[in-house]
Amino acid sequence: MDLQKHAQPQDSAPRVSELRASDADRDRVADILREALAEGRLTADEHAERVEGVLHAKTVGELEVFIRDLPAAHQRPAAPAYTPVPPRPAPGAIPAEADANVVAVFSSAVRRGRWRAGRRLHAYSVFGSVEIDLSEAIFEYQQVVIKAVSVFGDVQIRVPENVSLRGTGGGVLGNFEVDTLDSVEPDAPVVYVDGWAVLGNVEARPKRGRRVADILDRVQDKVDRKLRKHLDR
């Protein structure tokens, strides 16, 4: 036994600056740069140059270079990053009857664009494919339940990035996959995907770059009301 070899210390874990940067890391830095441009801390040329560098950065350390001279990079968030997701609707709280059905039998069916999501949506795919895109949908209710059943078929569900997403289900020789998502908006819609994949596929995940505009509008309305109240004093 080589005692000297075993006595050597193990390689230490990589530092944070050496970790590979994620899309969320790049978005965070890009937001800081955008705010710096709006505040006049950066010129348009400087902003464009730094954003270009952010897009090509490979590690967290490389990203930090572009914001190390900006105050926002050294601030700590004063509140938790996420708000609790509302509890799952109690049985009977949401009608069992669907507001809409999307069915594909040896065919394909698509629901996308500007449409009203309702409280319950059923999707059935039998030797077919179903696509449900909520990225531009109008959410009239905070909680939306989607029942997805795939038999030798495929059901793809896409949601905006600023909603919460939950899933309950499974697969029988198939794939049932729901990417858990937590919104930072306290009144954001919550999409629950329930179902089964029998020799088929059911997937639900956020659609990058898409956000529910009406949530942001409601937040802006609150800001505007506070501003008007302040000016009226």
HELIX and SHEET records of a PDB file:
HELIX    1   1 LEU A    3  ALA A    7  1                                   5    
HELIX    2   2 VAL A   16  GLU A   18  5                                   3    
HELIX    3   3 ASP A   23  GLU A   39  1                                  17    
HELIX    4   4 ALA A   44  HIS A   56  1                                  13    
HELIX    5   5 VAL A   60  VAL A   65  1                                   6    
HELIX    6   6 PRO A   71  HIS A   74  5                                   4    
HELIX    7   7 ALA A  213  LEU A  231  1                                  19    
SHEET    1   A 5 ALA A 100  VAL A 105  0                                        
SHEET    2   A 5 ARG A 120  VAL A 126  1                                        
SHEET    3   A 5 GLN A 143  VAL A 151  1                                        
SHEET    4   A 5 VAL A 190  VAL A 198  1                                        
SHEET    5   A 5 SER A 164  VAL A 172  1                                        
SHEET    1   B 5 SER A 108  ARG A 111  0                                        
SHEET    2   B 5 SER A 129  ASP A 133  1                                        
SHEET    3   B 5 ASP A 154  VAL A 159  1                                        
SHEET    4   B 5 ASN A 201  PRO A 206  1                                        
SHEET    5   B 5 ASN A 175  VAL A 178  1                                        
END                                                                             
